Amino acid sequence: MTYIGHATTLIEMDGLRILTDPVLRGRVWHLRRKKVPINPLWRKNIDAVLISHLHWDHFDLPSLRLMEADNCIIAPLGAARMLRRHNFRCVQELAIGQSLSIGSLTITATYANHNGARHKFSTPTDALGYLIRGSRVVYFAGDTDLFPEMNSLADDLDAALLPVWGWGPTLGQGHLTPYRAALSLQMLKPKLAIPIHWGTLHPVGFGHLKPRFLYDPPQVFARYAAHLAPDVSVQVVAPGEATYFDRAVFQKSHIVRRQTADGRTVDRCKKR
């Protein structure tokens, strides 16, 4: 799994490449990408693109146009009309609980506790998470807060990719904080947790916000997880870096990889 940044991840499993919520340019609306440049190889030979919801920082049409024309886009029910209006032809809509197959993988749309509409005047659209099932079972949460069904999403979850905040002191309702993301591990019970939605996008004109709002959330999450869910391995992967699900789980450690304000990474491994 490569953590490209924010909610954009590249999941490689069973010879297939799945890209989530692609933001593949330097600026999206009022948010500017920090530090890590975009590698064009991240968008090549993609077998499916998963869109969790239609907010600008998760559903970026210019980024989708950078993809290969025949890429299949999987999106919430109600998104296809907008995508086809912008000349995307291979679109599959999923409602909560529905599944489809991409090669040997089964992708199931899950509930997300988040307002998924494009903006406050647009047609209501669900936000989704996705359960990706192949030789491993991976949960991509999109944007969400806690919800009761986390207890029953999967009883054999190998990895959970969980949002842990973003760029400022608050992102409001419908978002996991580092503490609440750690609480979710008690419900999801994955072997491995990887925090996402941090260290990448920063609001333009808000230079007064301290860098710690951008870079500290995964470290705070890892500390909470060590106490609240000690049986779960946690790996903090810096934007632009990759990890292997099996290797991270077998290490049985809490790996804290910190990206500093000047872009350096500092690793600290706490063995259990």
ZINORDA-V721522 format. One record per residue. N is the residue number from 1. RES is the residue in one letter. OMEGA is omega in degrees with one decimal (999 if undefined). Layout:
BEGIN
N&RES&OMEGA, N&RES&OMEGA
END
This chain:
BEGIN
1&M&174.6, 2&T&174.6, 3&Y&-178.1, 4&I&177.1, 5&G&-177.0, 6&H&177.3, 7&A&-179.4, 8&T&177.1, 9&T&174.6, 10&L&-178.2, 11&I&179.9, 12&E&-175.5, 13&M&174.7, 14&D&177.7, 15&G&-179.5, 16&L&-177.4, 17&R&-178.7, 18&I&-179.9, 19&L&-178.7, 20&T&172.6, 21&D&-171.8, 22&P&166.9, 23&V&-167.0, 24&L&176.5, 25&R&-169.4, 26&G&-178.3, 27&R&175.0, 28&V&-179.9, 29&W&-177.6, 30&H&-175.4, 31&L&-179.7, 32&R&179.9, 33&R&-178.7, 34&K&163.2, 35&K&-165.5, 36&V&178.0, 37&P&179.5, 38&I&175.0, 39&N&-177.5, 40&P&178.6, 41&L&-179.8, 42&W&-175.7, 43&R&-177.8, 44&K&173.4, 45&N&179.2, 46&I&-179.8, 47&D&176.6, 48&A&175.1, 49&V&178.5, 50&L&175.7, 51&I&-177.6, 52&S&178.9, 53&H&-165.7, 54&L&174.9, 55&H&-170.3, 56&W&-176.2, 57&D&175.8, 58&H&-177.3, 59&F&-173.7, 60&D&-175.8, 61&L&177.3, 62&P&176.8, 63&S&178.2, 64&L&178.6, 65&R&176.3, 66&L&-177.5, 67&M&175.2, 68&E&-169.1, 69&A&-175.5, 70&D&177.7, 71&N&177.0, 72&C&179.7, 73&I&177.1, 74&I&-170.0, 75&A&179.0, 76&P&176.4, 77&L&-178.7, 78&G&-178.0, 79&A&-172.3, 80&A&-178.0, 81&R&178.8, 82&M&-178.4, 83&L&-179.2, 84&R&175.3, 85&R&177.4, 86&H&171.2, 87&N&169.3, 88&F&-171.0, 89&R&-177.1, 90&C&-176.2, 91&V&174.5, 92&Q&176.2, 93&E&174.6, 94&L&168.0, 95&A&-179.5, 96&I&179.6, 97&G&179.2, 98&Q&-178.2, 99&S&168.9, 100&L&-178.8, 101&S&170.3, 102&I&-173.7, 103&G&-179.0, 104&S&-177.9, 105&L&171.0, 106&T&-177.9, 107&I&-177.5, 108&T&176.8, 109&A&179.8, 110&T&176.3, 111&Y&169.4, 112&A&-178.8, 113&N&-172.6, 114&H&174.7, 115&N&-171.7, 116&G&-177.3, 117&A&-178.6, 118&R&174.7, 119&H&-169.1, 120&K&179.7, 121&F&-176.2, 122&S&178.3, 123&T&178.9, 124&P&179.3, 125&T&179.3, 126&D&163.0, 127&A&-177.6, 128&L&156.2, 129&G&179.0, 130&Y&172.5, 131&L&-177.1, 132&I&-173.4, 133&R&173.6, 134&G&173.8, 135&S&172.2, 136&R&178.2, 137&V&-174.5, 138&V&176.7, 139&Y&172.2, 140&F&-169.5, 141&A&-173.8, 142&G&170.5, 143&D&179.6, 144&T&163.2, 145&D&177.9, 146&L&172.5, 147&F&-171.3, 148&P&-176.0, 149&E&174.0, 150&M&-179.9, 151&N&-172.3, 152&S&-179.6, 153&L&-179.7, 154&A&178.2, 155&D&-178.4, 156&D&-172.7, 157&L&178.5, 158&D&-175.7, 159&A&175.8, 160&A&176.1, 161&L&-167.0, 162&L&174.6, 163&P&-175.0, 164&V&172.8, 165&W&-174.7, 166&G&-170.6, 167&W&-176.0, 168&G&-177.3, 169&P&176.6, 170&T&171.2, 171&L&175.5, 172&G&-176.4, 173&Q&176.8, 174&G&178.9, 175&H&171.9, 176&L&166.0, 177&T&175.3, 178&P&179.6, 179&Y&-177.9, 180&R&173.8, 181&A&176.7, 182&A&175.4, 183&L&-178.4, 184&S&179.0, 185&L&176.6, 186&Q&-179.2, 187&M&-175.8, 188&L&-179.6, 189&K&176.0, 190&P&171.4, 191&K&-174.7, 192&L&173.0, 193&A&177.3, 194&I&178.5, 195&P&176.7, 196&I&177.5, 197&H&179.5, 198&W&167.0, 199&G&-171.9, 200&T&-174.1, 201&L&-176.5, 202&H&-177.5, 203&P&178.2, 204&V&179.0, 205&G&179.1, 206&F&-179.9, 207&G&179.7, 208&H&178.3, 209&L&-176.1, 210&K&179.4, 211&P&-177.7, 212&R&177.8, 213&F&-179.0, 214&L&-168.8, 215&Y&-175.2, 216&D&-174.0, 217&P&-179.0, 218&P&178.4, 219&Q&177.4, 220&V&176.8, 221&F&-178.3, 222&A&179.5, 223&R&176.8, 224&Y&-177.5, 225&A&-179.8, 226&A&-179.4, 227&H&-173.4, 228&L&-177.5, 229&A&-172.9, 230&P&178.9, 231&D&-179.4, 232&V&172.7, 233&S&178.5, 234&V&174.4, 235&Q&176.1, 236&V&-177.6, 237&V&-179.1, 238&A&177.7, 239&P&-179.1, 240&G&-178.9, 241&E&-175.2, 242&A&174.4, 243&T&176.5, 244&Y&-176.7, 245&F&-176.2, 246&D&-177.2, 247&R&-179.1, 248&A&-179.9, 249&V&-176.8, 250&F&178.9, 251&Q&179.1, 252&K&-178.0, 253&S&167.3, 254&H&-176.8, 255&I&-178.8, 256&V&179.3, 257&R&-173.9, 258&R&171.7, 259&Q&-176.3, 260&T&-176.9, 261&A&179.7, 262&D&174.1, 263&G&178.3, 264&R&173.9, 265&T&178.7, 266&V&-177.6, 267&D&171.3, 268&R&-176.2, 269&C&-179.5, 270&K&-179.1, 271&K&176.9, 272&R&999
END
